[in-house]
């Protein structure tokens, strides 16, 4: 942030506003406090017959790696609607019976991943969206664990297959801290 | 948004950027696309002996109304850490055994509430923070339902007492749509 988006002034400082307890960008001209907050990445594991549908990314970052269909939640939608939209966009599928699966924080990059489980309508009821190179259903033994794009996806996949073996779904909370912390 | 925060230009338009499918503020001078996304409000129902600790707000909006301790999630923290921070700030308490309770979307105002349950350390182990007028433990029959600040709090409180009667906690997903929708 170089300029105040309210008044256009370059007189920005990074300081603790009066009555606050953490630093924000504050405009020295008009006084506007500019808050930034974590973003939600919402997604869904589309399921069929105990297998999970993954998409291989055709975009950066992590081009060519496999991922749970997911992306930034947009204004004007619910978390679940965002997850279903990402499934439509990335693997051209619709899912039903949506249930919450994981809540995963990445505090060092100000992101929160929220993944659901959802049922596909058939074993071939999907396609390949613009941001994907390929889409495929994976049983646990076939998952390319070394080629998964993000730790949030690895976390959700591991928990899904564990729950499946136990025969009991539950909601899992996780986090990734940068190397060296905790 | 009146000015580009990157270059200071006033040449902003609200349009669909190339390769995107929804309108964003785009700078006609430097080309920066300004994304805005929903914010997370994180909070916790502090529990003791089947009762819930609520705080009466000393700030706008909803001054004087009762609320589940909660507030905007900040950069650099996990969702759970944010919830515990809000409990410390608003009712000067610490909670243990944090578990996820509700995920509640308000798409018309671009907010997602995430509420946890947590255990207080004793029936009097709390205080009154700067943003509160008062804090009090409520059994279901004592909750001032007409004086609850936000629907997200009403949703979380109703689900908590229902689960308590069933003897089974679960995670609940909800949403508030503006009047007239669905």
Interface residues (C-beta under 8 A of the other chain):
Chain A: X1 X2 X3 X4 X5 X6 X7 X8 X10 X22 X34 X35 X36 X37 X38 X39 X40 X72 X73 X74 X75 X76 X77 X78 X79 X80 X81 X100 X103 X105 X107 X108 X110 X112 X114 X171 X173 X175
Chain B: X1 X2 X3 X4 X5 X6 X7 X8 X10 X22 X34 X35 X36 X37 X38 X39 X40 X72 X73 X74 X75 X76 X77 X78 X79 X80 X81 X100 X103 X105 X107 X108 X110 X112 X114 X171 X173 X175
